[in-house]
Amino acid sequence: MAFRSHHIIGPHGEPPAQKPWFRLGTGPPLACFDAAKDIGIPTPNIHFPRTPFAKPLPPVPRDGAPRPLLLFYAGWNYDTRMKLVQQLGEDPDPQVFVRRAVPAEEYPARMMSARFCPVCGGFSQWTPRLIEALYYECVPIILSDAMLPAFSDLLDWSTFSARLPSSQIHRLKPFARKLDHTRLLQGVRRARDALFYRLGAYGGNDLLPLLLHSIARKVTGTIAHSKHRPTASTAPQQAQPIII
């Protein structure tokens, strides 16, 4: 029953020094994520065809399909998003497409035409943008010092994403140009299945193995931690990330 005190949240957590994640409403002033016992899970993407009435996702072109855009982003509403649009929204560079919004039917095509997609987060940890970028094979650039992506203690996110502090948005273009897109795209394609939900029967190509492994590690570690006073030898140890 020890696992009843755990949360499974998504798609990312925050380190202990981070302020509580509630930005709107009247949520309690409590930090939501404890990396010692909690699990960040990928967002069940709102664009996924979860019902018989949802449109199927467009296929993602492979085999060297051109991606003429260096950067694509569309969003607004809060600090980092607004700064990104304010700094790059009027950029004359034809390889940069940053806007407050685009029509919904245009959004997937824009992601599939870009090599890199900035990810800023949202009003809470629940934002589909990171998983959207991975699905459309647009390498994510995480604009955050604090975001802990899903399964970050198991997956080496540096092999299929990049990170830039939000205070360095003015460096985003030169930063993106120096990244090894070919290597990171290969990493995205290897990691993709491990971060997606498959509806219906399990086929061996989704996040279920990582989720069950994470639950087992967290429960076992917490039970051992509660039975013994933590010392250098008994405290739960962080696993080395899996290099994808």
BAMIKOL-975091 format. One record per atom (N, C-alpha, C, O): x, y, z; residue in three letters. Coordinates in steps of 0.2 Angstrom, whole numbers, padded with zeros to 4 digits, always signed. Each point is the difference from the previous one (the first is absolute). Layout:
N
XYZALA/...
END
This chain:
244
+0004-0006+0000MET/-0004+0006+0000MET/+0004+0006+0000MET/-0002+0006+0000MET/+0009-0007+0000ALA/+0004+0006+0001ALA/-0001+0005-0007ALA/+0001+0006+0001ALA/-0002-0009-0006PHE/-0001+0003-0006PHE/-0006+0005+0000PHE/+0000+0005-0005PHE/-0004-0005+0009ARG/-0006+0004+0001ARG/+0002+0007+0001ARG/-0004+0005-0002ARG/+0010-0004+0005SER/+0002+0007+0001SER/+0004+0003-0006SER/+0002+0006+0001SER/-0002-0009-0006HIS/+0003+0002-0006HIS/-0004+0004-0005HIS/-0007-0001+0000HIS/+0010+0005-0004HIS/-0004+0003-0006HIS/+0003-0003-0006HIS/+0006-0001-0001HIS/-0010+0000-0004ILE/+0002-0001-0007ILE/-0002+0006-0004ILE/-0007+0001-0001ILE/+0011+0004-0001ILE/-0002+0006-0003ILE/+0004+0001-0007ILE/+0004-0004-0001ILE/-0006+0009-0003GLY/+0003+0000-0006GLY/-0001+0008-0002GLY/-0004+0003+0002GLY/+0008-0001-0007PRO/+0006-0005-0003PRO/+0006+0002+0003PRO/+0005-0003-0003PRO/-0004+0007+0008HIS/+0006+0001+0003HIS/+0000+0003+0007HIS/-0006+0002+0002HIS/+0011-0003+0002GLY/+0000+0002+0007GLY/+0005+0006+0000GLY/+0002+0003-0004GLY/-0001-0001+0011GLU/+0004+0006+0001GLU/+0005-0002+0006GLU/-0002-0004+0004GLU/+0008+0007-0004PRO/+0004-0001+0006PRO/-0003+0003+0006PRO/-0004+0004+0000PRO/+0007-0006+0006PRO/-0003+0002+0006PRO/+0000+0007+0001PRO/-0004+0003+0004PRO/+0009+0001-0007ALA/+0000+0007+0001ALA/-0005+0004-0004ALA/-0001+0006+0001ALA/-0002-0010-0006GLN/-0005+0004-0004GLN/-0006+0002+0004GLN/-0002-0004+0005GLN/-0001+0009-0007LYS/-0006+0002+0004LYS/-0006-0005-0002LYS/+0000-0003-0005LYS/-0005+0003+0009PRO/-0006-0004-0001PRO/-0003+0001-0007PRO/+0001+0006-0003PRO/-0003-0011-0001TRP/-0002+0000-0007TRP/-0006+0004-0001TRP/-0001+0001-0006TRP/-0003+0000+0011PHE/-0007+0003-0002PHE/+0001+0007-0002PHE/+0003+0004+0004PHE/-0005-0002-0010ARG/+0001+0007-0002ARG/-0007+0004-0001ARG/+0000+0006+0000ARG/-0005-0010+0000LEU/-0007+0003+0000LEU/-0004-0004+0005LEU/+0001-0006+0002LEU/-0007+0009+0000GLY/-0004-0003+0004GLY/+0002+0000+0007GLY/+0004+0004+0002GLY/-0007-0008+0002THR/+0001+0000+0007THR/+0003-0007+0003THR/-0002-0002+0005THR/+0007+0000-0009GLY/+0003-0006+0002GLY/+0004+0001+0007GLY/+0002+0005+0001GLY/-0001-0010+0003PRO/+0004+0000+0006PRO/+0007+0002-0001PRO/+0003-0002-0006PRO/+0000+0006+0010PRO/+0007+0002-0001PRO/+0005-0006+0001PRO/+0004+0001+0005PRO/-0004-0006-0008LEU/+0004-0006+0001LEU/+0003-0002-0006LEU/-0003+0000-0006LEU/+0010-0002+0006ALA/+0003-0002-0005ALA/-0003-0007-0002ALA/-0002-0004+0004ALA/+0001+0003-0011CYS/-0004-0006-0002CYS/+0005-0006-0002CYS/-0003-0005+0000CYS/+0009+0006+0000PHE/+0004-0006-0002PHE/+0006-0001+0004PHE/+0004+0005+0002PHE/-0003-0011+0000ASP/+0006-0002+0004ASP/+0003-0006-0004ASP/-0002-0005-0001ASP/+0008+0007-0002ALA/+0004-0005-0004ALA/+0002-0006+0003ALA/+0001-0005-0003ALA/-0001+0005+0010ALA/+0001-0006+0004ALA/-0005-0006-0001ALA/+0001-0006+0001ALA/-0007+0009-0002LYS/-0006-0005+0000LYS/-0005+0001-0005LYS/-0004-0005-0001LYS/+0005+0010-0003ASP/-0005+0001-0005ASP/+0002-0001-0007ASP/+0006+0000-0001ASP/-0010-0001-0004ILE/+0001-0002-0007ILE/-0003+0006-0004ILE/-0006+0001+0000ILE/+0010+0001-0005GLY/-0002+0005-0005GLY/-0002-0005-0006GLY/+0004-0004-0002GLY/-0010+0005-0001ILE/-0002-0004-0006ILE/-0001+0005-0006ILE/-0002+0005+0001ILE/+0003-0008-0007PRO/-0002+0004-0006PRO/-0007+0002+0000PRO/-0005-0004+0003PRO/+0003+0009-0006THR/-0007+0003+0000THR/-0003-0005-0005THR/+0002-0001-0006THR/-0008-0001+0007PRO/-0004-0003-0005PRO/-0003+0005-0005PRO/-0004+0004+0002PRO/+0008-0003-0007ASN/-0001+0006-0004ASN/-0007+0001-0002ASN/-0004-0004-0003ASN/+0002+0010+0003ILE/-0007+0002-0001ILE/-0002-0001-0008ILE/-0006+0000-0002ILE/+0011+0000-0002HIS/-0001-0001-0007HIS/-0001-0008-0002HIS/-0001-0001-0006HIS/+0003-0003+0011PHE/+0000-0007-0002PHE/-0007-0002-0001PHE/-0005+0002+0003PHE/+0004-0007-0008PRO/-0007-0002-0001PRO/-0003-0005+0006PRO/+0001-0006-0001PRO/-0003+0009+0006ARG/-0002-0004+0006ARG/-0007-0003-0001ARG/-0002-0004+0004ARG/-0002+0007-0008THR/-0007-0002-0001THR/-0002-0002-0007THR/+0004+0002-0005THR/-0009-0005+0003PRO/-0002-0002-0007PRO/-0001+0007-0004PRO/+0000-0001-0006PRO/-0001+0006+0010PHE/-0002+0006-0004PHE/+0006+0005-0001PHE/+0000+0005-0004PHE/+0006-0007+0007ALA/+0006+0004-0001ALA/+0003-0001-0007ALA/+0000-0006-0002ALA/+0003+0011-0001LYS/+0003-0001-0006LYS/+0007-0003+0001LYS/+0003+0001+0005LYS/-0001-0006-0010PRO/+0006-0003+0001PRO/+0006+0005-0001PRO/-0001+0005-0003PRO/+0006-0006+0007LEU/+0006+0004-0001LEU/+0003-0001-0007LEU/+0000-0005-0003LEU/+0003+0011+0000PRO/+0003-0001-0006PRO/+0006-0004+0000PRO/+0004+0001+0005PRO/-0002-0004-0010PRO/+0006-0004+0000PRO/+0006+0005+0000PRO/+0000+0005-0003PRO/+0006-0007+0006VAL/+0006+0004+0000VAL/+0004-0002-0006VAL/+0002-0006+0000VAL/+0000+0010-0004PRO/+0004-0002-0006PRO/+0007-0002+0003PRO/+0003+0003+0004PRO/+0000-0008-0008ARG/+0007-0002+0002ARG/+0004+0001-0006ARG/-0002+0003-0005ARG/+0008-0007+0004ASP/+0004-0001-0005ASP/+0002+0007-0003ASP/+0000+0002-0006ASP/+0003+0002+0011GLY/+0003+0007-0002GLY/-0005+0005-0003GLY/+0002+0004-0004GLY/-0008-0004+0006ALA/-0005+0005-0001ALA/+0003+0007+0002ALA/+0002+0000+0006ALA/-0003+0005-0010PRO/+0003+0006+0002PRO/-0003+0003+0006PRO/-0007+0000+0000PRO/+0010+0004+0004ARG/-0002+0004+0005ARG/+0003+0006+0000ARG/+0005+0002+0003ARG/-0008+0003-0007PRO/+0003+0006-0001PRO/+0000+0005+0005PRO/+0005+0005+0000PRO/-0009-0006+0006LEU/+0000+0004+0005LEU/+0006-0002+0005LEU/+0000-0006+0002LEU/+0003+0011+0001LEU/+0005-0001+0006LEU/-0004-0001+0006LEU/+0001-0005+0004LEU/-0006+0010-0003LEU/-0004+0000+0006LEU/-0007+0001-0001LEU/-0002+0004-0005LEU/-0003-0008+0008PHE/-0007+0002+0000PHE/-0002+0000+0007PHE/+0001-0004+0004PHE/-0006+0009-0003TYR/-0003+0001+0007TYR/-0006+0004-0001TYR/+0000+0005-0004TYR/-0006-0007+0007ALA/-0006+0004+0000ALA/-0003-0001+0007ALA/-0001-0005+0003ALA/+0000+0011+0001GLY/-0002+0000+0007GLY/+0000+0006+0003GLY/+0004+0005-0003GLY/-0007-0004+0008TRP/+0000+0007+0004TRP/-0002-0001+0007TRP/+0002-0005+0003TRP/-0005+0009+0000ASN/-0003+0000+0007ASN/+0004+0001+0006ASN/-0003+0002+0005ASN/+0009-0004-0005TYR/+0004+0001+0006TYR/+0008+0002-0002TYR/+0002-0001-0005TYR/+0001+0002+0011ASP/+0007+0003-0001ASP/+0004-0002-0005ASP/+0002+0004-0005ASP/+0001-0010+0005THR/+0005-0003-0005THR/-0003+0000-0007THR/+0003+0002-0004THR/-0009-0004+0004ARG/-0003+0000-0007ARG/-0001+0007-0003ARG/+0002+0001-0006ARG/-0004+0004+0010MET/+0000+0006-0002MET/+0006+0003-0002MET/+0001+0004-0006MET/+0004-0005+0010LYS/+0007+0003-0002LYS/+0003-0003-0006LYS/+0003+0003-0004LYS/-0005-0010+0003LEU/+0002-0003-0007LEU/-0003+0003-0006LEU/+0004+0001-0005LEU/-0010+0000+0006VAL/-0004+0003-0006VAL/+0002+0007-0001VAL/+0001+0003-0006VAL/+0000+0001+0012GLN/+0002+0007-0001GLN/+0007+0001-0003GLN/+0001+0004-0004GLN/+0004-0009+0005GLN/+0006+0000-0002GLN/+0001-0002-0008GLN/+0004+0002-0003GLN/-0008-0007+0002LEU/+0001-0004-0007LEU/-0006+0001-0004LEU/+0000-0003-0006LEU/-0006+0005+0008GLY/-0006+0001-0004GLY/+0001+0004-0006GLY/-0004-0002-0005GLY/+0008+0007+0005GLU/+0001+0004-0006GLU/+0006-0001-0003GLU/+0003+0004-0004GLU/+0001-0010+0005ASP/+0006-0001-0003ASP/-0001-0001-0007ASP/-0004-0004-0003ASP/+0008+0008-0001PRO/+0000-0001-0008PRO/+0003-0006-0003PRO/-0001-0002-0006PRO/+0004-0002+0011ASP/+0004-0006-0003ASP/-0006-0005-0002ASP/-0004-0002+0004ASP/+0005+0000-0011PRO/-0005-0005-0002PRO/+0000-0007+0003PRO/-0005-0004-0001PRO/+0010+0003+0005GLN/+0001-0007+0003GLN/-0003+0000+0007GLN/+0000-0005+0004GLN/-0003+0011-0002VAL/-0003+0001+0007VAL/-0007+0002-0001VAL/-0002+0005-0003VAL/-0002-0010+0006PHE/-0008+0002+0000PHE/-0002-0001+0007PHE/-0001-0005+0003PHE/+0000+0011+0000VAL/-0002+0001+0007VAL/-0006+0005+0000VAL/+0001+0005-0002VAL/-0007-0008+0005ARG/-0006+0004+0000ARG/-0004-0001+0007ARG/+0002-0005+0003ARG/-0006+0010-0002ARG/-0005-0001+0006ARG/-0004-0006-0001ARG/-0002-0004+0005ARG/+0000+0003-0011ALA/-0005-0006-0002ALA/+0000-0001-0007ALA/+0002+0004-0004ALA/-0004-0010+0002VAL/-0001-0002-0007VAL/-0006-0004+0000VAL/-0002-0003+0005VAL/-0001+0002-0011PRO/-0007-0004+0000PRO/+0002-0007+0001PRO/+0005-0003-0001PRO/-0010+0000+0005ALA/+0001-0007+0002ALA/+0002-0005-0006ALA/+0005-0004+0001ALA/-0008+0005-0007GLU/+0002-0005-0005GLU/+0007+0002-0003GLU/+0003-0005-0003GLU/+0000+0010+0005GLU/+0007+0002-0003GLU/+0005-0002+0005GLU/+0006-0001-0002GLU/-0008+0000+0008TYR/+0005-0002+0006TYR/+0005-0006-0002TYR/+0006+0001+0001TYR/-0010-0007-0002PRO/+0005-0006-0002PRO/+0004+0001-0006PRO/+0006-0002+0001PRO/-0008+0006-0006ALA/+0004+0001-0006ALA/+0006+0004+0002ALA/+0006-0001-0003ALA/-0007+0006+0007ARG/+0006+0004+0002ARG/+0005-0004+0004ARG/+0006+0001-0001ARG/-0009-0005+0006MET/+0005-0004+0004MET/+0004-0004-0005MET/+0006-0001+0002MET/-0009-0002-0007MET/+0003-0005-0004MET/+0005+0003-0005MET/+0004-0003-0004MET/-0004+0010+0004SER/+0004+0004-0005SER/+0006+0003+0004SER/+0004+0003-0003SER/-0004-0004+0010ALA/+0005+0003+0004ALA/+0005-0005+0002ALA/-0002-0006+0002ALA/+0009+0008-0001ARG/+0005-0005+0003ARG/-0001+0000+0008ARG/+0002-0005+0003ARG/-0003+0011+0000PHE/+0000+0001+0007PHE/-0007+0004+0002PHE/-0002+0004-0003PHE/+0000-0007+0009CYS/-0006+0003+0003CYS/+0001+0002+0007CYS/+0001-0004+0004CYS/-0001+0011-0002PRO/+0000+0002+0007PRO/-0005-0003+0004PRO/-0006+0000-0002PRO/+0007-0002+0008VAL/-0005-0002+0005VAL/+0001+0004+0006VAL/+0005+0000+0003VAL/-0011+0004-0001CYS/+0001+0004+0006CYS/-0004-0002+0006CYS/+0001+0003+0005CYS/-0005-0008-0006GLY/-0005-0002+0006GLY/-0006+0004-0001GLY/-0002+0002-0005GLY/-0002-0002+0011GLY/-0007+0004-0001GLY/-0002+0002+0007GLY/+0004+0002+0004GLY/-0010-0002-0003PHE/-0003+0003+0007PHE/+0001-0005+0005PHE/-0001+0001+0006PHE/+0002-0007-0008SER/+0002-0006+0005SER/+0005-0004-0003SER/+0002+0001-0006SER/+0000-0007+0009GLN/+0004-0005-0004GLN/-0003-0003-0006GLN/+0003-0004-0004GLN/-0010+0005+0004TRP/-0004-0004-0005TRP/+0000+0004-0007TRP/-0004+0004-0001TRP/+0009-0006-0003THR/+0000+0003-0007THR/+0002-0005-0005THR/+0005-0004+0001THR/-0009+0003-0007PRO/+0002-0005-0005PRO/+0006+0002-0004PRO/+0002-0004-0004PRO/+0000+0010+0004ARG/+0005+0002-0005ARG/+0006-0004-0001ARG/+0002-0001-0006ARG/+0001-0001+0012LEU/+0006-0004-0001LEU/-0001-0007-0004LEU/+0004-0002-0004LEU/-0010-0001+0006ILE/-0001-0007-0003ILE/-0003+0002-0008ILE/+0002-0004-0004ILE/-0005+0009+0003GLU/-0002+0002-0007GLU/+0007+0001-0004GLU/+0000-0003-0005GLU/+0005+0006+0008ALA/+0006+0001-0004ALA/+0003-0007-0001ALA/+0003-0001-0006ALA/-0003-0003+0010LEU/+0003-0007-0001LEU/-0004-0004-0005LEU/+0003-0003-0004LEU/-0009+0004+0004TYR/-0004-0004-0005TYR/+0001+0002-0007TYR/+0001-0004-0004TYR/+0000+0011+0004TYR/+0001+0003-0007TYR/+0007+0000-0002TYR/+0002+0003-0005TYR/+0002-0006+0009GLU/+0008+0000-0001GLU/+0003+0007-0001GLU/+0004+0001-0004GLU/-0007+0004+0008CYS/+0003+0006+0001CYS/+0004+0000+0006CYS/-0003+0000+0006CYS/+0010+0001-0006VAL/+0004-0001+0006VAL/-0002+0005+0005VAL/+0001+0006-0001VAL/-0003-0008+0007PRO/-0002+0005+0005PRO/+0007+0004+0003PRO/+0005-0003+0001PRO/-0006+0009+0000ILE/+0004+0005+0004ILE/-0003+0002+0006ILE/-0005+0004-0001ILE/+0006-0007+0007ILE/-0003+0002+0006ILE/+0003+0006+0003ILE/+0005+0001+0002ILE/-0010+0004-0002LEU/+0002+0007+0003LEU/-0002+0000+0007LEU/-0004+0004+0002LEU/+0008-0007+0002SER/-0001-0001+0007SER/+0006-0002+0004SER/+0004-0004-0002SER/-0003+0007+0008ASP/+0005-0003+0004ASP/-0003-0006+0005ASP/+0004-0004+0003ASP/-0010+0004-0003ALA/-0003-0004+0005ALA/-0004-0006-0002ALA/+0000-0005+0003ALA/-0002+0005-0010MET/-0004-0006-0002MET/+0004-0006+0000MET/+0005-0001-0002MET/-0009-0004+0005LEU/+0003-0007+0001LEU/-0005-0004-0005LEU/-0005-0002+0002LEU/+0007+0000-0008PRO/-0004-0003-0005PRO/-0002-0007+0003PRO/+0003-0003+0004PRO/-0008+0000-0007ALA/-0002-0007+0002ALA/+0006-0005+0000ALA/+0004+0000-0005ALA/-0004-0004+0010PHE/+0005-0006+0001PHE/+0007+0003-0001PHE/+0004-0003-0003PHE/-0003+0009+0006SER/+0007+0003-0001SER/+0005-0003+0004SER/+0006+0001-0001SER/-0008-0006+0006ASP/+0005-0004+0003ASP/+0002-0006-0003ASP/+0004-0004+0002ASP/-0008+0003-0008LEU/+0001-0007-0004LEU/+0003+0002-0007LEU/+0004-0004-0002LEU/-0006+0009-0001LEU/+0001+0002-0006LEU/+0005+0006-0001LEU/+0000+0005+0004LEU/+0005-0005-0008ASP/+0005+0005-0001ASP/-0003+0005-0005ASP/+0001-0001-0006ASP/-0005+0006+0009TRP/-0003+0005-0005TRP/+0005+0004-0004TRP/-0002+0002-0005TRP/+0008-0002+0007SER/+0005+0004-0004SER/+0001-0004-0007SER/+0003+0004-0004SER/-0005-0010+0003THR/+0001-0003-0006THR/-0005+0001-0005THR/+0001-0002-0006THR/-0007+0005+0008PHE/-0005+0002-0005PHE/-0004+0006+0002PHE/-0005+0001-0003PHE/+0009+0004+0007SER/-0003+0006+0001SER/+0006+0005+0002SER/+0005-0002+0001SER/-0007+0008-0001ALA/+0006+0005+0002ALA/-0004+0005+0006ALA/-0006+0000+0000ALA/+0010+0003+0003ARG/-0002+0004+0006ARG/+0003+0007+0000ARG/+0007+0000-0001ARG/-0011+0005+0002LEU/+0003+0007+0000LEU/-0004+0004+0006LEU/-0006-0001-0001LEU/+0010+0004+0005PRO/-0004+0004+0006PRO/-0005+0005-0003PRO/+0002+0003-0006PRO/-0007-0002+0009SER/-0005+0005-0003SER/+0003+0007+0000SER/-0003+0004-0004SER/+0008-0003+0008SER/+0003+0007+0000SER/+0004+0001-0006SER/+0003+0005-0001SER/-0002-0011-0003GLN/+0005+0001-0006GLN/-0004-0001-0006GLN/+0003-0002-0005GLN/-0010+0004+0005ILE/-0004+0000-0006ILE/+0004+0004-0006ILE/-0001-0002-0006ILE/+0004+0007+0008HIS/+0003+0004-0006HIS/+0006-0003-0003HIS/+0002+0002-0006HIS/+0000-0008+0009ARG/+0005-0004-0004ARG/-0003-0006-0003ARG/+0004-0004-0003ARG/-0010+0004+0002LEU/-0004-0007-0002LEU/+0003-0001-0008LEU/+0001-0006-0001LEU/-0002+0011-0003LYS/+0002-0002-0007LYS/+0007-0002-0001LYS/+0001-0005-0003LYS/+0004+0009+0006PRO/+0007-0003-0001PRO/+0001-0007+0004PRO/+0004-0004-0003PRO/-0007+0003+0008PHE/+0000-0006+0004PHE/-0002-0006-0004PHE/+0003-0005-0001PHE/-0009+0006-0003ALA/-0003-0005-0004ALA/+0004-0001-0006ALA/+0001-0006-0002ALA/+0002+0011-0001ARG/+0004-0002-0006ARG/+0007-0004+0002ARG/+0002-0003-0004ARG/+0000+0003+0010LYS/+0006-0003+0002LYS/-0002-0008+0002LYS/+0005-0004+0001LYS/-0011+0003+0000LEU/-0002-0007+0002LEU/+0001-0005-0006LEU/-0001+0002-0006LEU/+0003-0008+0008ASP/+0000-0006-0005ASP/-0007-0003-0001ASP/-0002-0004+0003ASP/-0001+0007-0008HIS/-0007-0002-0001HIS/+0000-0007-0002HIS/-0005-0004+0002HIS/+0009+0001-0006THR/+0000-0006-0003THR/+0000-0005+0006THR/-0003-0005+0001THR/+0008+0006+0004ARG/+0001-0005+0006ARG/-0006+0001+0004ARG/-0003-0005+0002ARG/+0000+0011-0001LEU/-0006+0000+0005LEU/-0006-0003-0003LEU/-0004-0003+0003LEU/+0003+0004-0010LEU/-0006-0003-0003LEU/+0001-0007+0000LEU/-0006-0004+0001LEU/+0011+0001-0001GLN/+0001-0008+0000GLN/-0002-0002+0007GLN/-0003-0005+0001GLN/+0005+0009+0004GLY/-0002-0001+0007GLY/-0008+0001+0001GLY/-0003-0005+0004GLY/+0000+0010-0007VAL/-0007+0000+0000VAL/-0003-0006-0002VAL/-0005-0002+0003VAL/+0007+0000-0009ARG/-0003-0006-0003ARG/+0001-0007+0004ARG/-0005-0004+0000ARG/+0010+0004+0004ARG/+0001-0006+0004ARG/-0004+0001+0007ARG/-0002-0005+0002ARG/+0001+0011+0000ALA/-0003+0001+0007ALA/-0008+0000-0001ALA/-0004-0001+0005ALA/+0002+0003-0011ARG/-0007+0001-0001ARG/-0005-0005+0003ARG/-0005+0002+0003ARG/+0006-0008-0005ASP/-0005-0005+0002ASP/+0000-0001+0008ASP/-0006-0002+0003ASP/+0011+0004+0000ALA/+0000-0001+0008ALA/-0003+0005+0003ALA/-0001+0000+0006ALA/-0002+0005-0010LEU/-0003+0006+0003LEU/-0007+0001-0002LEU/-0003+0005+0001LEU/+0000-0010-0004PHE/-0007+0000-0003PHE/-0004-0005+0003PHE/+0002-0006+0002PHE/-0009+0007-0002TYR/-0005-0004+0002TYR/-0003-0004-0006TYR/-0001+0004-0005TYR/+0000-0010+0006ARG/-0003-0004-0006ARG/-0007-0002+0003ARG/+0000-0004+0005ARG/-0005+0005-0008LEU/-0007-0002+0002LEU/-0001-0007-0002LEU/+0002-0002-0006LEU/-0006-0002+0010GLY/-0001-0007-0002GLY/+0005-0004+0002GLY/+0003+0001+0006GLY/-0002-0007-0009ALA/+0005-0005+0002ALA/+0007+0002+0000ALA/+0002+0004-0004ALA/+0002-0006+0009TYR/+0007+0002+0000TYR/+0004-0003-0005TYR/-0001-0006-0001TYR/+0005+0010-0003GLY/+0003-0003-0005GLY/+0008+0000+0001GLY/+0004-0002-0005GLY/-0002+0004+0011GLY/+0007+0000+0001GLY/+0004+0006-0002GLY/+0006+0001+0000GLY/-0010+0004-0002ASN/+0003+0006-0003ASN/-0003+0007+0003ASN/-0001+0004-0004ASN/+0001-0004+0011ASP/-0003+0006+0003ASP/+0004+0001+0006ASP/+0005-0003+0002ASP/-0008+0007+0003LEU/+0003+0002+0006LEU/-0001-0005+0006LEU/+0003+0001+0005LEU/-0007-0006-0006LEU/-0002-0004+0005LEU/+0006-0003+0004LEU/+0000+0000+0006LEU/+0005-0003-0010PRO/+0006-0003+0004PRO/+0003+0005+0004PRO/+0002-0001+0006PRO/-0001+0007-0008LEU/+0004+0006+0004LEU/-0005+0002+0006LEU/+0003+0001+0005LEU/-0009-0001-0006LEU/-0005+0002+0005LEU/+0000-0005+0006LEU/+0001+0002+0006LEU/-0001-0009-0008LEU/+0000-0005+0005LEU/+0007+0000+0004LEU/+0000-0001+0006LEU/+0005+0002-0010HIS/+0007+0000+0003HIS/+0000+0005+0005HIS/+0003+0000+0005HIS/-0005+0006-0007SER/+0000+0006+0004SER/-0004-0001+0007SER/+0003+0002+0005SER/-0009-0005-0006ILE/-0004-0001+0006ILE/+0004-0005+0005ILE/+0000+0001+0006ILE/+0003-0006-0009ALA/+0003-0005+0004ALA/+0006+0003+0004ALA/+0001-0001+0006ALA/+0003+0005-0010ARG/+0006+0003+0003ARG/-0002+0005+0006ARG/+0003+0000+0005ARG/-0009+0004-0006LYS/-0002+0005+0005LYS/-0002-0004+0006LYS/+0001+0002+0005LYS/-0006-0007-0006VAL/-0003-0003+0005VAL/+0006-0004+0004VAL/+0000+0001+0007VAL/+0004-0004-0010THR/+0005-0004+0004THR/+0005+0005+0003THR/+0002-0002+0006THR/+0000+0007-0009GLY/+0004+0005+0003GLY/-0003+0003+0006GLY/+0003+0001+0005GLY/-0010+0001-0005THR/-0003+0003+0005THR/-0001-0004+0006THR/+0001+0002+0006THR/-0003-0009-0007ILE/-0001-0005+0005ILE/+0007-0001+0004ILE/+0000+0000+0006ILE/+0005+0000-0010ALA/+0007-0001+0003ALA/+0002+0006+0004ALA/+0003-0001+0006ALA/-0005+0007-0008HIS/+0002+0006+0003HIS/-0004+0001+0007HIS/+0003+0002+0005HIS/-0009-0005-0005SER/-0004+0001+0006SER/+0002-0005+0005SER/-0002+0002+0006SER/+0005-0007-0007LYS/+0001-0006+0004LYS/+0007+0002+0004LYS/+0001-0003+0005LYS/+0003+0007-0008HIS/+0007+0001+0002HIS/+0001+0007+0000HIS/-0002+0004-0004HIS/+0006-0002+0009ARG/+0002+0007+0001ARG/+0005+0001-0006ARG/+0005-0003-0001ARG/-0006+0009-0003PRO/+0004+0001-0006PRO/+0007+0001+0002PRO/+0002+0004+0004PRO/+0002-0008-0008THR/+0008+0002+0001THR/+0002-0001-0007THR/-0003+0000-0005THR/+0010+0001+0004ALA/+0003+0000-0006ALA/-0001-0006-0004ALA/+0000-0001-0006ALA/-0001-0005+0010SER/-0001-0006-0003SER/-0007-0003-0001SER/-0001-0004-0004SER/-0004+0007+0008THR/-0007-0002+0000THR/-0004+0005-0004THR/-0006-0002-0002THR/+0008+0008+0001ALA/-0005+0005-0003ALA/+0000-0002-0007ALA/+0004-0003-0004ALA/-0011+0004+0001PRO/-0001-0002-0007PRO/+0005+0003-0005PRO/+0001+0006+0001PRO/+0002-0009-0005GLN/+0005+0003-0005GLN/-0004+0001-0007GLN/-0004-0003-0002GLN/+0006+0009-0001GLN/-0002+0002-0007GLN/+0003-0005-0005GLN/+0006-0001+0000GLN/-0010-0002-0004ALA/+0003-0004-0005ALA/+0003+0004-0006ALA/-0002+0006-0001ALA/+0007-0009-0002GLN/+0003+0003-0006GLN/-0005+0000-0005GLN/-0003-0005-0002GLN/+0003+0011-0002PRO/-0005+0000-0006PRO/+0002-0005-0005PRO/+0005-0002-0001PRO/-0011-0001-0002ILE/+0001-0004-0006ILE/+0002+0004-0006ILE/-0003+0005-0002ILE/+0009-0006-0001ILE/+0002+0003-0006ILE/-0004-0003-0006ILE/+0001-0005-0002ILE/-0005+0009-0001ILE/-0005-0002-0006ILE/+0004+0001-0006ILE/-0002-0002-0006ILE/
END
